[in-house]
Amino acid sequence: QVQLVESGGGLVQAGGSLRLSCETSRKIFSINVMGWYRQAPGKQREFVAACKTGGTTNYADSVKGRFTISRDRNTVYLQMTSLKPEDTGVYYCAAAPSGTTWYEYNYWGQGTQVTVSS
């Protein structure tokens, strides 16, 4: 079992920055793949970013160059810059302890709301 708790969401103006954190109940090095997803109102949950224990990362095209995922000890971060109104949504942290792909996860957090005003 892995418990995930997100924090850091909030209201920000377009062009601003936020850093999301996801604290895990297990050491990060024991979780192969950690990811971030988001869900906007009326839309399906979509992939945002992910990282593997080896250090490789993957980003959705819509956030490349603006978002950075990183991991440390028992926390994974999502640094978001140059935020746009379309980045608004609930952001979820996900973990795949034995995962090998970017898009399959076993555990999910409760989510944190990010709202970007224009």
C-alpha positions, -999 to +999 in steps of 0.1 A: +000+000+000+011+035-008-007+066+006-003+098-013-012+133+000-010+163-024-006+199-014+003+233-028-028+240-050-045+273-050-056+303-070-031+321-092-032+346-120-022+336-156+016+338-159+021+329-123+037+298-107+028+271-082+046+241-068+026+210-060+039+185-035+029+148-031+041+131+001+042+094-001+041+068+027+070+049+012+105+061+002+105+074-033+134+051-044+111+021-038+085+034-062+094+030-099+071+055-114+055+086-100+031+108-120+008+137-120-025+139-137-052+166-138-089+168-145-106+199-156-144+204-151-164+183-175-132+166-190-115+133-185-084+130-163-053+136-184-016+128-180+006+157-171+040+144-161+059+115-147+093+104-135+111+071-130+136+061-104+163+062-130+157+099-134+139+099-168+109+121-171+079+125-195+056+154-201+024+161-219+030+183-249+008+210-233+031+215-204+065+209-219+089+237-211+066+251-183+063+222-158+090+203-141+086+171-121+111+161-095+114+136-066+132+136-033+131+112-003+094+106+001+080+135-020+074+142-056+070+178-068+054+195-098+068+230-104+044+248-126+054+281-143+038+304-169+004+291-159-025+294-182-063+293-175-064+260-193-041+245-166-071+248-142-082+215-127-078+191-099-042+177-099-037+141-088-005+124-077-001+087-087+023+059-079+033+027-096+057+009-073+065-018-098+054+000-129+074+002-161+051+024-182+043+061-180+005+057-179-005+029-155-007+035-118-019+016-087-023+043-062-038+078-064-040+108-041-072+128-033-062+157-055-055+194-050-073+222-068-054+245-091-073+275-105-056+299-129-075+332-135-072+352-167 
